[in-house]
Amino acid sequence: MSEAHGHIELERRVDSIKVGVRHRSDPTRDLAPLMRSIDRLGLLQPVTITPEGVLVCGHRRLEAVKQLGWTTLRVWVRTGVSDHLTQLLAEQDENTMHRPLSPLDAARLYQELKDLLAEDAARRQRASRFGADDGEEGDGGADSAPPHGDPGKSRNQAAQLVTSSASHTRLEQICTIERIAADDDTPSDVRKIAEEELDRIREGGAVDPSYQRVRAALKVAQQHVSQEPPEDLEELAAKALAQAKADRARRIAENRRRREAAAEAARRSVHSFGLLWEDMEGWTDRYDPIKVGQELSDAKWDSFERTIAASVEFANAARTAREQHALASVASA
């Protein structure tokens, strides 16, 4: 048994580890490379559990050793995991999951879990230096990111486990606001704005507008770093935010115009359209609708349905334009 950095390493029975519904719902496909690596090299990096035996990190590793028939495995027992996070990870049934978390509670659990996942990724990266990492985590799946120290994977995974959605951007914004509000090195006026915005979020307000306001206030304060923050900080922050929104709207409009111009340039000629439909004429006589209906895969059938729906919509628009053109020609004659 060894202990380091709030962890105790020991052997544990595989069937004694509690896997909550949030882990169970994650994909565990394509385990073959991971299983081959573990069978050949052993488990280079133990899974992480709480002192109560609740799985925190390493779902794919746990599933791999189960399929290999292992009865015990090495685990890291991570001390200091909050009761709230332990309860969330231990939930066994979707029908009895606790009420939805408030945004601020979700952000705190997200930050705690993200830190634990980052620890796990760092340990796996160190372990891979002394063994092969060819498939130890496969593609990482949704539970165990590969040992590349990629913070994006930890963010995505933590958000999915806490909120069951890809909400990491919103949660990161809340965490940033909380850090600014608690930072004694941040000007008091900015901290006050951050606290006000946290209250807004607590009362059900949208997160992004609050985050943008705090960021604008911090930017204005940083521009006056060599002197006291201006007395009209909130007004200057509001102007900076309005300018940022106007700049963003301008960029969005410019990008939309570029996309529309590119799409127009990529459109084929009417002559090409005529040739296409000349070639398509009589296509229904070349296929057996009964066989197509019975044998086409679901994916191919969905593609066929989408193409038919888009073709009907296109035909209706073209027919309307054709009729309007004909009426205009008669009127001008």
C-alpha positions as CSV (number, residue, x, y, z in Angstrom):
1,M,0.0,0.0,0.0
2,S,1.3,3.5,-0.8
3,E,0.0,7.0,-0.2
4,A,0.8,10.2,-2.1
5,H,-1.0,13.5,-2.8
6,G,-4.2,12.5,-1.1
7,H,-4.3,9.1,-2.6
8,I,-4.0,5.6,-1.2
9,E,-3.0,2.8,-3.7
10,L,-4.3,-0.6,-2.9
11,E,-6.0,-3.8,-4.3
12,R,-9.8,-3.9,-4.5
13,R,-12.4,-6.4,-5.6
14,V,-13.7,-5.4,-9.0
15,D,-17.3,-6.1,-8.0
16,S,-17.0,-3.9,-4.9
17,I,-16.6,-0.7,-7.0
18,K,-19.9,1.3,-7.3
19,V,-20.5,2.7,-10.8
20,G,-23.2,5.4,-10.9
21,V,-25.6,5.9,-13.7
22,R,-23.6,8.9,-15.0
23,H,-20.7,6.6,-15.8
24,R,-22.8,3.7,-16.9
25,S,-24.5,5.9,-19.6
26,D,-21.1,6.7,-21.1
27,P,-20.0,4.7,-24.2
28,T,-17.6,1.8,-23.5
29,R,-17.3,0.6,-27.1
30,D,-14.0,-0.3,-28.8
31,L,-12.4,-1.7,-25.7
32,A,-10.4,-4.3,-27.6
33,P,-7.1,-2.2,-27.9
34,L,-7.3,-1.3,-24.3
35,M,-8.0,-4.9,-23.2
36,R,-5.0,-6.1,-25.3
37,S,-2.7,-3.5,-23.7
38,I,-3.8,-4.4,-20.2
39,D,-3.5,-8.1,-20.9
40,R,0.0,-7.6,-22.2
41,L,1.3,-4.9,-19.8
42,G,-1.0,-5.0,-16.9
43,L,-3.0,-2.0,-15.7
44,L,-0.5,0.9,-15.9
45,Q,-2.8,3.4,-14.3
46,P,-5.2,2.4,-11.6
47,V,-8.8,3.7,-11.6
48,T,-9.7,6.4,-9.1
49,I,-12.4,5.8,-6.4
50,T,-13.7,7.6,-3.3
51,P,-13.1,6.1,0.1
52,E,-16.7,4.8,-0.1
53,G,-15.8,2.8,-3.3
54,V,-17.5,5.1,-5.8
55,L,-15.9,5.3,-9.2
56,V,-14.5,8.7,-10.1
57,C,-12.2,8.1,-13.1
58,G,-11.4,5.1,-15.2
59,H,-14.7,3.6,-16.4
60,R,-13.2,2.2,-19.6
61,R,-10.3,0.7,-17.6
62,L,-12.8,-0.9,-15.2
63,E,-14.9,-2.3,-18.0
64,A,-11.8,-3.7,-19.7
65,V,-10.6,-5.6,-16.7
66,K,-14.2,-6.9,-16.1
67,Q,-14.3,-8.3,-19.6
68,L,-10.8,-9.8,-19.1
69,G,-12.2,-11.7,-16.1
70,W,-10.2,-9.9,-13.4
71,T,-11.6,-10.2,-9.9
72,T,-9.3,-7.6,-8.3
73,L,-7.4,-4.5,-9.6
74,R,-5.3,-1.7,-8.3
75,V,-7.1,1.5,-7.4
76,W,-6.3,5.0,-6.2
77,V,-8.5,5.9,-3.3
78,R,-8.9,9.6,-3.5
79,T,-9.5,11.4,-0.2
80,G,-11.1,14.8,0.1
81,V,-13.9,14.2,-2.5
82,S,-16.9,16.3,-1.3
83,D,-20.0,14.5,-0.1
84,H,-22.0,16.2,-2.7
85,L,-19.9,15.0,-5.6
86,T,-19.7,11.5,-4.1
87,Q,-23.5,11.4,-3.9
88,L,-23.8,12.6,-7.5
89,L,-21.4,10.0,-8.8
90,A,-23.0,7.2,-6.8
91,E,-26.5,7.7,-8.1
92,Q,-27.7,4.3,-9.4
93,D,-31.0,5.0,-11.0
94,E,-32.1,7.7,-13.5
95,N,-35.6,7.6,-12.0
96,T,-34.3,8.5,-8.6
97,M,-31.7,11.0,-9.5
98,H,-31.8,14.1,-7.3
99,R,-33.4,17.4,-8.4
100,P,-31.5,19.5,-11.0
101,L,-28.5,21.3,-9.6
102,S,-28.5,25.1,-9.4
103,P,-26.0,26.7,-11.8
104,L,-23.6,27.7,-9.0
105,D,-23.8,24.2,-7.4
106,A,-23.2,22.6,-10.8
107,A,-20.2,24.9,-11.4
108,R,-18.6,23.9,-8.0
109,L,-19.0,20.2,-8.7
110,Y,-17.8,20.7,-12.2
111,Q,-14.6,22.4,-11.0
112,E,-14.0,19.7,-8.4
113,L,-14.5,16.8,-10.8
114,K,-12.5,18.5,-13.6
115,D,-9.5,18.8,-11.2
116,L,-9.9,15.1,-10.3
117,L,-10.0,14.1,-14.0
118,A,-6.9,16.3,-14.7
119,E,-5.1,14.5,-11.9
120,D,-6.0,11.2,-13.4
121,A,-4.9,12.2,-16.9
122,A,-1.5,13.5,-15.5
123,R,-0.9,10.2,-13.8
124,R,-1.7,8.2,-16.9
125,Q,0.7,10.5,-18.9
126,R,3.5,9.7,-16.4
127,A,2.6,6.0,-16.5
128,S,2.8,5.9,-20.3
129,R,6.4,7.0,-20.2
130,F,7.3,3.6,-18.7
131,G,5.1,1.4,-20.8
132,A,3.2,1.4,-24.1
133,D,0.2,3.6,-24.5
134,D,-0.9,1.9,-27.7
135,G,-4.6,1.6,-26.9
136,E,-4.4,1.8,-23.2
137,E,-7.3,4.3,-23.4
138,G,-8.2,3.7,-27.0
139,D,-9.8,6.9,-28.2
140,G,-10.5,7.9,-24.6
141,G,-14.2,7.4,-24.9
142,A,-16.3,9.7,-22.8
143,D,-14.9,8.5,-19.5
144,S,-11.2,8.3,-19.8
145,A,-9.3,10.8,-21.9
146,P,-6.1,9.6,-23.5
147,P,-2.9,10.7,-21.8
148,H,-2.3,13.9,-23.7
149,G,-3.1,16.3,-20.8
150,D,-5.8,17.9,-23.0
151,P,-7.9,20.2,-20.7
152,G,-10.7,20.2,-23.3
153,K,-11.5,16.5,-22.6
154,S,-11.5,17.0,-18.9
155,R,-13.9,19.9,-19.3
156,N,-16.2,18.1,-21.6
157,Q,-16.3,14.9,-19.5
158,A,-16.8,16.8,-16.2
159,A,-19.7,18.8,-17.7
160,Q,-21.3,15.6,-19.0
161,L,-21.0,13.8,-15.7
162,V,-22.3,16.7,-13.6
163,T,-25.1,18.0,-15.9
164,S,-25.6,15.3,-18.5
165,S,-25.0,17.9,-21.2
166,A,-22.2,19.7,-23.1
167,S,-22.4,22.7,-20.7
168,H,-18.7,23.2,-20.0
169,T,-18.7,26.7,-21.5
170,R,-21.4,28.0,-19.2
171,L,-19.9,26.2,-16.2
172,E,-16.4,27.7,-17.0
173,Q,-18.0,31.2,-17.2
174,I,-19.5,30.8,-13.7
175,C,-16.2,29.5,-12.3
176,T,-14.5,32.5,-13.8
177,I,-16.9,34.9,-12.3
178,E,-16.6,33.2,-8.9
179,R,-12.7,33.4,-9.1
180,I,-12.9,37.2,-9.9
181,A,-15.3,37.8,-7.0
182,A,-13.0,36.0,-4.6
183,D,-9.7,37.4,-5.8
184,D,-8.3,40.0,-3.4
185,D,-6.0,41.3,-6.1
186,T,-8.9,42.3,-8.3
187,P,-10.2,45.9,-7.8
188,S,-13.0,46.0,-5.3
189,D,-15.4,47.6,-7.9
190,V,-14.9,44.7,-10.2
191,R,-15.4,42.2,-7.4
192,K,-18.6,44.0,-6.5
193,I,-19.9,43.7,-10.1
194,A,-18.9,40.0,-10.1
195,E,-20.8,39.4,-6.9
196,E,-23.9,41.2,-8.3
197,E,-23.8,39.0,-11.4
198,L,-23.5,35.8,-9.3
199,D,-26.6,37.0,-7.5
200,R,-28.4,37.4,-10.8
201,I,-27.4,33.9,-11.9
202,R,-28.5,32.6,-8.5
203,E,-31.9,34.1,-9.1
204,G,-32.2,32.4,-12.5
205,G,-30.5,34.9,-14.8
206,A,-28.7,33.9,-17.9
207,V,-25.0,33.2,-17.4
208,D,-23.4,34.6,-20.6
209,P,-24.6,38.2,-20.2
210,S,-23.3,38.2,-16.6
211,Y,-20.0,36.8,-17.7
212,Q,-19.6,39.3,-20.5
213,R,-20.4,42.2,-18.2
214,V,-17.8,41.0,-15.6
215,R,-15.2,40.5,-18.3
216,A,-15.8,44.0,-19.7
217,A,-15.5,45.5,-16.2
218,L,-12.2,43.6,-15.7
219,K,-10.9,44.7,-19.0
220,V,-11.6,48.4,-18.2
221,A,-10.0,48.1,-14.8
222,Q,-6.9,46.5,-16.3
223,Q,-6.5,49.4,-18.7
224,H,-6.3,51.6,-15.7
225,V,-3.9,49.3,-13.8
226,S,-1.4,52.1,-13.1
227,Q,-4.0,54.2,-11.3
228,E,-7.2,53.9,-9.3
229,P,-10.1,52.4,-11.2
230,P,-12.3,55.1,-12.7
231,E,-15.3,56.2,-10.7
232,D,-17.6,55.5,-13.6
233,L,-16.3,51.9,-14.0
234,E,-19.8,50.5,-14.6
235,E,-20.5,53.0,-17.3
236,L,-17.2,52.4,-19.0
237,A,-17.7,48.6,-18.7
238,A,-21.2,49.0,-20.3
239,K,-19.8,50.9,-23.2
240,A,-17.0,48.4,-23.7
241,L,-19.5,45.6,-23.6
242,A,-21.8,47.3,-26.1
243,Q,-18.8,47.8,-28.4
244,A,-17.8,44.2,-28.1
245,K,-21.3,43.1,-28.9
246,A,-21.4,45.4,-32.0
247,D,-18.0,44.1,-33.1
248,R,-19.3,40.5,-32.7
249,A,-22.5,41.3,-34.6
250,R,-20.4,42.8,-37.4
251,R,-18.1,39.8,-37.6
252,I,-21.1,37.4,-37.7
253,A,-22.7,39.4,-40.5
254,E,-19.4,39.5,-42.5
255,N,-19.0,35.7,-42.0
256,R,-22.6,35.1,-43.1
257,R,-22.0,37.2,-46.2
258,R,-18.9,35.3,-47.0
259,R,-20.7,32.0,-46.6
260,E,-23.6,33.1,-48.8
261,A,-21.1,34.3,-51.5
262,A,-19.2,31.1,-51.3
263,A,-22.4,29.1,-51.6
264,E,-23.6,31.1,-54.5
265,A,-20.3,30.7,-56.3
266,A,-20.5,26.9,-55.7
267,R,-23.9,26.6,-57.3
268,R,-24.0,24.8,-60.6
269,S,-25.5,26.1,-63.8
270,V,-29.1,25.7,-64.9
271,H,-27.7,23.7,-67.9
272,S,-26.0,21.3,-65.4
273,F,-29.4,21.0,-63.6
274,G,-31.1,20.1,-66.9
275,L,-28.5,17.4,-67.7
276,L,-28.9,15.9,-64.2
277,W,-32.6,15.5,-64.5
278,E,-32.3,14.2,-68.1
279,D,-30.1,11.5,-66.6
280,M,-32.5,10.9,-63.7
281,E,-35.5,10.5,-66.0
282,G,-37.0,7.0,-65.7
283,W,-34.9,6.1,-62.6
284,T,-38.0,4.7,-60.9
285,D,-38.3,2.1,-63.6
286,R,-34.7,0.9,-62.8
287,Y,-35.4,-0.1,-59.2
288,D,-37.8,-2.4,-57.4
289,P,-39.6,-0.3,-54.7
290,I,-40.5,-3.4,-52.7
291,K,-36.8,-4.5,-52.5
292,V,-35.7,-1.0,-51.7
293,G,-38.3,-0.7,-49.0
294,Q,-37.4,-4.1,-47.4
295,E,-33.6,-4.1,-47.8
296,L,-32.3,-0.5,-47.5
297,S,-30.6,0.2,-44.2
298,D,-32.1,2.7,-41.8
299,A,-29.3,5.2,-42.5
300,K,-29.7,4.9,-46.3
301,W,-33.5,5.2,-46.0
302,D,-33.1,8.3,-43.9
303,S,-30.8,9.8,-46.5
304,F,-33.4,8.9,-49.2
305,E,-36.2,10.6,-47.3
306,R,-34.1,13.7,-46.7
307,T,-33.3,14.0,-50.4
308,I,-37.0,13.5,-51.4
309,A,-38.1,16.2,-48.9
310,A,-35.4,18.6,-50.1
311,S,-36.3,17.9,-53.7
312,V,-40.0,18.6,-53.1
313,E,-39.2,21.8,-51.3
314,F,-36.8,22.8,-54.2
315,A,-39.5,22.0,-56.8
316,N,-42.1,24.0,-55.0
317,A,-39.8,27.1,-54.9
318,A,-38.8,26.7,-58.5
319,R,-42.4,26.2,-59.6
320,T,-43.5,29.4,-57.8
321,A,-40.6,31.3,-59.4
322,R,-41.6,29.9,-62.8
323,E,-45.2,30.9,-62.5
324,Q,-44.3,34.4,-61.3
325,H,-41.9,34.8,-64.2
326,A,-44.6,33.7,-66.6
327,L,-47.1,36.2,-65.2
328,A,-44.6,39.0,-65.3
329,S,-43.8,38.2,-69.0
330,V,-47.5,38.3,-69.9
331,A,-48.0,41.6,-68.0
332,S,-45.1,43.2,-69.9
333,A,-46.2,42.0,-73.3
